[in-house]
Amino acid sequence: MGFGPRRLLFLFHYSSSAREEISSTFPAAAASTSALVSSAESILREQRSRSRWNFLRSILPANGISPDEASWIVIRLRNNPRLALHFFLWSRDRALCQHNLSSYSTIVHVLARSRLRSSALSLLRTALWSFTDSRPRCILQTVARTYRVCDSAPFVFDLLIQAYLLSLKLDDALSITRVLRSRGIYPLTSTANFIIRSASKLRGSAAAVELYHELFSNIRPNLQTFNTLLLALYRDGSTEKSREILEQMGRFDCKPNAYTYSILMAGFCDKANVGEARRLWDEMAERGIEPDTIAYNTLIGSYCMMGDVVVADELFRQMVMREMEPTSTTFELLINGHYRAGAAGNVEAALLLYADMKHRGFRPEVETVDKMLDQMCEKGRVGQAVQMLREEMRREEFAPSRRSYELLIKSLCRHGRMEEALKLQAEMTGRGLEADAEIYGAFICGYHNAGDLQKADCLRKELVQFSLEGKCNEMPS
């Protein structure tokens, strides 16, 4: 934020003396003897780490210490922020101090001034959760009131806004932002970006664009700002409004990157306009922008959707030649592309992709496995398909679907491998997946083709009974 301690005078008045400030900010600590605070500081600074906490506990009153006394100790330790944090958590977790908003604010300031951002943010979120009855303005006032005495850092107010956003309290974050803005205190660009990103997720792209115009009237947007807006428009299917955002980018001389192009390409790909997506790809190359994995995945997915797996495979080879690491999504797009291509699909290419995917440590989703099984069964490679399913089932987290079993059982029955089909059907039932009419039909045809008419007839009767029972169960009692 672009402000210092002087700006905070617009929020609160401070006395000139540091001791007076401590006294006015933490009156309970000032009224009590300072001997306890001094002793605690000495023990924490001078004693060995293993013995200091037992020693400190021995000098504290039986009923613990007040939040103001704890705050004063934390301030004395502000040049050793990790020790200050340890003390705060120790006193809280052992119920030696019933910390309030002021003592939470104090430790947050001490951490912020030392740039221990994650610890400060974590404690702010805890404070918001612990003091749910406190309104945002009250919490802001407490943070502002303790700011100067702790010699804090300006971005502590950004952390407060971020804590509200992480708690999904957008209105509270906006309330604080607007109070600060009314006093000429503006959030960092990264915090403002976080606000519009949260707004887009919770309220859609229109809210994000509206907040952009509000927040960035006094601060300069960056590339992340515009990418956030473009992504919000894409998610809402409002890509026709992207032109306005691109014009804003030009106004601030903000150059697009590969992610910008990925979002724009995705908008065209979703509308099956692969030609316009390819034009953007070529424009990216002309500008000397190296496409990233997201950009490759976007275009690969578009060609796979259109059934042009040849071009998709070529893009994948280009990606590998550039030593870019494909993701699990890359492989699933290509495998699904070959599956969609039907007879034109190359099962050998799909198998190579599948093997490469596994070699790189990716775990295919069950839908992808089913598509591989379907391709192999269609090509008469049912034995290989069964082996693939067995290998996947060795993974603890993998659970075959009903479709997995149906594909294999039907293919085994077509090829007269009835014993193997029966074993799979028994396994399927053991997993709570009962045979349906399709499975019965596969077995009936299989036994009929194998010349075992008795079993085929028996199953046919069983299927009729099964169907009648199903209809009876559906009838109202």
ABEGO torsion letter per residue (X at the ends): XBBBAAAAAAABBBBABAAAAAAAABAAAAABBAAAAAAAAAAAAABBAAAAAAAAAAABBAAEBBAAAAAAAAAAAAABAAAAAAAAAAAAAAGABBBBAAAAAAAAAAAAAAGBAAAAAAAAAAAAAABAABBAAAAAAAAAAAAAAAGBBAAAAAAAAAAAAAAGBAAAAAAAAAAAAAAGBBBBAAAAAAAAAAAAAAAEAAAAAAAAAAAAAABBBBAAAAAAAAAAAAAAGAAAAAAAAAAAAAAAGBBBBAAAAAAAAAAAAAAGBAAAAAAAAAAAAAAGBBBBAAAAAAAAAAAAAAGBAAAAAAAAAAAAAAGBBBBAAAAAAAAAAAAAAEAABBAAAAAAAAAAAAAAGBBBBAAAAAAAAAAAAAAGBAAAAAAAAAAAAABAABBBBAAAAAAAAAAAAAAGBAAAAAAAAAAAAAAGBBBBAAAAAAAAAAAAAAGBAAAAAAAAAAAAAAAAAAAAAABBX
